[in-house]
């Protein structure tokens, strides 16, 4: 995968901090189906933490528990030392956890800038009526938020498409808009659900660069689900491996790569 990142080194001098997100003994069931069974792992500040596993392993279900979409029957999730039995998605976002989705949930008829602006809603103090009328303080507030969004558009190199309806963009650029909307929330932890799925090589190169820059320049902690093992092994600090809703491996990329149970269940002997 080194050719995917070109000459850019992923050996980072960044300082990994204390645990910011702690998942303990999470179990999730849908009727009689066990989606997750007694899953525990943690995420440290400023790291890129990957979650891998075959289809149906429970990866997206795990993210859904973290960002409040699902309520696990057992276990707890702690964020910055505060433990919660249950949080809804809005509370999670307000605390500083943002999420992109495997299946794009963008507003296809809206422009790029307006889609990314929706990520600023939680930070707007004006009520909806004043925002709609754009009068007084609401107008000044919107100007400030739009300036912030313009910086994100520049960062993601989509300036030429800022007023284009998202539905008219190629898939790879739509994924950037989805990422931009999450970044607009100024998250401390960014959950990425297969951000490179369906991309060609050039699009993957760009997305890898953006993820690394978000982590390095912004200091954002990243939790990443990704099927491309080259990407995972090159950009991740640590990797947790799920299989049939159970954790079968956890460690550095090298440790996971050489774990016999992981090789048997997921990576395959050819790796």
VENMOJO-V359263 format. One record per run of one state. SS is the DSSP state (2 for helix, 1 for strand, 0 for the rest). FROM is the first residue (numbers start at 1). TO is the last residue. If there is no record, write none. Layout:
ss=SS from=FROM to=TO
ss=SS from=FROM to=TO
//
This chain:
ss=0 from=1 to=1
ss=2 from=2 to=5
ss=0 from=6 to=18
ss=1 from=19 to=30
ss=0 from=31 to=32
ss=1 from=33 to=44
ss=0 from=45 to=47
ss=1 from=48 to=52
ss=0 from=53 to=58
ss=2 from=59 to=66
ss=0 from=67 to=73
ss=1 from=74 to=79
ss=0 from=80 to=81
ss=1 from=82 to=84
ss=0 from=85 to=88
ss=2 from=89 to=95
ss=0 from=96 to=96
ss=1 from=97 to=99
ss=0 from=100 to=110
ss=1 from=111 to=111
ss=2 from=112 to=123
ss=0 from=124 to=127
ss=2 from=128 to=133
ss=0 from=134 to=136
ss=2 from=137 to=155
ss=0 from=156 to=158
ss=2 from=159 to=161
ss=0 from=162 to=164
ss=1 from=165 to=165
ss=2 from=166 to=168
ss=0 from=169 to=170
ss=2 from=171 to=183
ss=0 from=184 to=188
ss=1 from=189 to=193
ss=0 from=194 to=200
ss=2 from=201 to=217
ss=0 from=218 to=220
ss=1 from=221 to=225
ss=0 from=226 to=228
ss=2 from=229 to=235
ss=0 from=236 to=237
ss=1 from=238 to=243
ss=0 from=244 to=245
ss=1 from=246 to=251
ss=0 from=252 to=252
ss=2 from=253 to=257
ss=0 from=258 to=259
ss=2 from=260 to=267
ss=0 from=268 to=271
//
